[in-house]
Amino acid sequence: MSDLEKLALEIRAFADARGWEIFHTPKNLSMAVAGEAGELVAEFQWLTSDESMLSSLSPEKLSDIELEIADVAIYLIRLADVLDVDIAEVVRKKLSINEGRF
């Protein structure tokens, strides 16, 4: 079992333990991904390109960014789990498509 599959099981168990599965519809989860992506964007909103580089980020700012990345990933992994989508498989498929396009 891959790390991604293990994470999906952990996230599913977390949601199930709280009775959240009724809220975890594809529509709601996709909206949550978008909302969390917006929060990630907000971490960079007023930084210059140079200020957004790892070497320029304070430890506190990097920690905030990491937590927003985690939020996006949690909802995306949960969405894929609900829809029975193998993220690794579809990423490889999309990379193959992009190879022919770019």
Backbone as CSV, one residue per row, in Angstrom:
resi,resn,N_x,N_y,N_z,CA_x,CA_y,CA_z,C_x,C_y,C_z
1,MET,0.848,-1.181,0.000,0.000,0.000,0.000,0.892,1.242,0.000
2,SER,0.571,2.164,-0.872,1.362,3.390,-0.992,1.055,4.347,0.160
3,ASP,1.932,5.322,0.342,1.695,6.347,1.352,0.395,7.102,1.075
4,LEU,0.114,7.356,-0.181,-1.109,8.062,-0.556,-2.347,7.239,-0.184
5,GLU,-2.289,5.943,-0.412,-3.410,5.073,-0.041,-3.585,5.028,1.475
6,LYS,-2.484,4.996,2.196,-2.548,5.008,3.659,-3.156,6.319,4.165
7,LEU,-2.753,7.435,3.558,-3.330,8.726,3.929,-4.830,8.747,3.672
8,ALA,-5.255,8.222,2.539,-6.683,8.194,2.220,-7.451,7.425,3.285
9,LEU,-6.897,6.307,3.732,-7.552,5.527,4.781,-7.599,6.290,6.094
10,GLU,-6.520,6.984,6.431,-6.485,7.782,7.667,-7.506,8.923,7.613
11,ILE,-7.571,9.584,6.481,-8.507,10.701,6.320,-9.941,10.185,6.365
12,ARG,-10.189,9.052,5.719,-11.524,8.450,5.751,-11.917,8.096,7.187
13,ALA,-11.008,7.491,7.924,-11.283,7.121,9.321,-11.557,8.361,10.171
14,PHE,-10.793,9.423,9.948,-10.992,10.685,10.673,-12.401,11.222,10.418
15,ALA,-12.799,11.236,9.145,-14.127,11.739,8.779,-15.223,10.827,9.332
16,ASP,-15.039,9.534,9.201,-16.036,8.576,9.682,-16.233,8.681,11.191
17,ALA,-15.145,8.863,11.921,-15.224,8.952,13.381,-16.037,10.158,13.835
18,ARG,-16.153,11.151,12.970,-16.876,12.376,13.305,-18.244,12.468,12.620
19,GLY,-18.595,11.415,11.883,-19.866,11.409,11.180,-19.933,12.384,10.023
20,TRP,-18.797,12.704,9.445,-18.739,13.705,8.381,-19.014,13.145,6.993
21,GLU,-19.129,11.819,6.867,-19.274,11.247,5.531,-20.514,11.791,4.821
22,ILE,-21.554,12.165,5.574,-22.752,12.709,4.921,-22.486,14.070,4.272
23,PHE,-21.471,14.766,4.763,-21.101,16.065,4.194,-20.057,15.948,3.086
24,HIS,-19.415,14.802,3.013,-18.307,14.622,2.077,-18.795,14.138,0.719
25,THR,-19.654,14.957,0.126,-20.092,14.702,-1.239,-19.035,15.270,-2.191
26,PRO,-18.983,14.779,-3.412,-18.015,15.346,-4.355,-18.160,16.863,-4.504
27,LYS,-19.396,17.357,-4.547,-19.608,18.806,-4.668,-18.988,19.540,-3.486
28,ASN,-19.308,19.107,-2.275,-18.786,19.781,-1.088,-17.276,19.681,-0.986
29,LEU,-16.743,18.512,-1.299,-15.294,18.336,-1.209,-14.561,19.162,-2.258
30,SER,-15.116,19.249,-3.464,-14.454,20.070,-4.489,-14.487,21.543,-4.088
31,MET,-15.572,21.969,-3.465,-15.653,23.350,-2.986,-14.651,23.579,-1.852
32,ALA,-14.475,22.581,-1.000,-13.506,22.699,0.090,-12.084,22.795,-0.456
33,VAL,-11.786,22.020,-1.514,-10.467,22.115,-2.153,-10.246,23.540,-2.636
34,ALA,-11.245,24.098,-3.307,-11.123,25.464,-3.834,-10.937,26.477,-2.715
35,GLY,-11.698,26.317,-1.644,-11.574,27.238,-0.515,-10.203,27.186,0.128
36,GLU,-9.709,25.980,0.331,-8.381,25.829,0.938,-7.281,26.303,-0.010
37,ALA,-7.476,26.097,-1.317,-6.504,26.609,-2.289,-6.462,28.132,-2.214
38,GLY,-7.616,28.747,-2.004,-7.667,30.200,-1.831,-6.894,30.641,-0.601
39,GLU,-6.997,29.870,0.481,-6.244,30.209,1.689,-4.740,30.060,1.451
40,LEU,-4.356,29.082,0.634,-2.947,28.918,0.273,-2.476,30.115,-0.551
41,VAL,-3.271,30.510,-1.510,-2.940,31.675,-2.336,-2.779,32.915,-1.456
42,ALA,-3.641,33.067,-0.469,-3.592,34.239,0.411,-2.256,34.343,1.141
43,GLU,-1.622,33.223,1.413,-0.309,33.244,2.081,0.758,33.925,1.218
44,PHE,0.550,33.922,-0.086,1.522,34.496,-1.024,1.061,35.828,-1.616
45,GLN,-0.151,36.247,-1.291,-0.819,37.333,-2.003,0.022,38.592,-2.174
46,TRP,0.643,39.073,-1.145,1.348,40.351,-1.240,2.861,40.203,-1.275
47,LEU,3.338,38.986,-1.487,4.776,38.761,-1.601,5.213,38.971,-3.046
48,THR,6.428,39.438,-3.213,7.010,39.463,-4.552,7.416,38.034,-4.909
49,SER,7.757,37.822,-6.158,8.221,36.494,-6.568,9.428,36.066,-5.744
50,ASP,10.366,36.988,-5.532,11.558,36.665,-4.744,11.207,36.360,-3.292
51,GLU,10.288,37.127,-2.722,9.881,36.911,-1.332,9.165,35.575,-1.136
52,SER,8.599,35.034,-2.203,7.871,33.772,-2.106,8.777,32.547,-2.173
53,MET,10.043,32.748,-2.448,10.984,31.635,-2.557,11.318,31.091,-1.170
54,LEU,11.585,29.800,-1.112,11.874,29.136,0.162,12.946,29.863,0.955
55,SER,13.988,30.307,0.281,15.104,30.962,0.969,14.713,32.285,1.627
56,SER,13.593,32.863,1.217,13.161,34.142,1.758,12.049,34.024,2.807
57,LEU,11.474,32.857,2.940,10.344,32.685,3.860,10.827,32.500,5.293
58,SER,10.159,33.162,6.222,10.461,32.938,7.635,9.956,31.551,8.018
59,PRO,10.497,30.974,9.072,9.996,29.671,9.529,8.493,29.699,9.830
60,GLU,8.019,30.815,10.382,6.599,30.929,10.705,5.740,30.953,9.437
61,LYS,6.189,31.711,8.449,5.454,31.803,7.187,5.447,30.450,6.486
62,LEU,6.589,29.783,6.472,6.669,28.468,5.849,5.736,27.485,6.548
63,SER,5.662,27.555,7.870,4.759,26.681,8.614,3.305,26.942,8.226
64,ASP,2.929,28.206,8.096,1.568,28.549,7.671,1.274,27.996,6.282
65,ILE,2.231,28.112,5.382,2.086,27.605,4.014,1.951,26.090,4.023
66,GLU,2.781,25.429,4.811,2.723,23.966,4.910,1.341,23.497,5.367
67,LEU,0.780,24.198,6.352,-0.541,23.804,6.853,-1.629,24.009,5.806
68,GLU,-1.515,25.042,5.006,-2.489,25.255,3.928,-2.328,24.206,2.835
69,ILE,-1.090,23.848,2.522,-0.856,22.760,1.559,-1.486,21.475,2.077
70,ALA,-1.324,21.220,3.370,-1.916,20.023,3.971,-3.435,20.045,3.846
71,ASP,-4.050,21.199,4.108,-5.511,21.302,3.991,-5.976,21.001,2.575
72,VAL,-5.289,21.552,1.583,-5.640,21.283,0.184,-5.502,19.782,-0.093
73,ALA,-4.399,19.206,0.344,-4.140,17.786,0.091,-5.180,16.897,0.769
74,ILE,-5.542,17.222,2.001,-6.524,16.413,2.727,-7.842,16.369,1.954
75,TYR,-8.345,17.516,1.567,-9.615,17.531,0.843,-9.497,16.892,-0.532
76,LEU,-8.383,17.077,-1.208,-8.202,16.469,-2.522,-8.114,14.945,-2.411
77,ILE,-7.381,14.465,-1.434,-7.276,13.014,-1.223,-8.633,12.443,-0.837
78,ARG,-9.379,13.164,-0.005,-10.712,12.701,0.396,-11.652,12.677,-0.804
79,LEU,-11.591,13.689,-1.645,-12.410,13.720,-2.858,-12.090,12.527,-3.752
80,ALA,-10.822,12.268,-3.957,-10.414,11.131,-4.785,-10.905,9.821,-4.170
81,ASP,-10.841,9.711,-2.848,-11.311,8.506,-2.164,-12.807,8.308,-2.384
82,VAL,-13.586,9.361,-2.209,-15.044,9.284,-2.377,-15.406,8.884,-3.806
83,LEU,-14.636,9.368,-4.776,-14.912,9.071,-6.191,-14.156,7.848,-6.701
84,ASP,-13.410,7.181,-5.803,-12.616,5.996,-6.164,-11.652,6.300,-7.313
85,VAL,-10.963,7.419,-7.177,-9.967,7.846,-8.162,-8.583,7.547,-7.603
86,ASP,-7.779,6.867,-8.385,-6.393,6.595,-8.007,-5.563,7.803,-8.439
87,ILE,-5.184,8.627,-7.471,-4.483,9.878,-7.781,-3.193,9.610,-8.554
88,ALA,-2.402,8.666,-8.114,-1.129,8.385,-8.795,-1.380,7.995,-10.252
89,GLU,-2.383,7.178,-10.476,-2.700,6.733,-11.832,-3.138,7.891,-12.724
90,VAL,-4.044,8.743,-12.211,-4.537,9.833,-13.056,-3.489,10.928,-13.248
91,VAL,-2.594,11.100,-12.277,-1.499,12.063,-12.468,-0.575,11.566,-13.575
92,ARG,-0.249,10.278,-13.543,0.596,9.728,-14.620,-0.089,9.847,-15.973
93,LYS,-1.396,9.593,-15.998,-2.161,9.726,-17.246,-2.103,11.161,-17.754
94,LYS,-2.308,12.113,-16.842,-2.288,13.527,-17.238,-0.897,13.956,-17.689
95,LEU,0.144,13.476,-17.023,1.514,13.786,-17.462,1.759,13.267,-18.869
96,SER,1.238,12.099,-19.157,1.384,11.521,-20.502,0.669,12.384,-21.533
97,ILE,-0.523,12.845,-21.202,-1.255,13.752,-22.096,-0.459,15.028,-22.307
98,ASN,0.071,15.579,-21.213,0.849,16.833,-21.306,2.130,16.646,-22.125
99,GLU,2.706,15.468,-22.072,3.899,15.198,-22.884,3.626,15.447,-24.358
100,GLY,2.449,15.081,-24.799,2.083,15.269,-26.202,1.674,16.689,-26.536
101,ARG,1.342,17.457,-25.506,0.859,18.828,-25.740,1.962,19.866,-25.666
102,PHE,2.954,19.637,-24.830,3.964,20.684,-24.573,5.344,20.222,-24.952
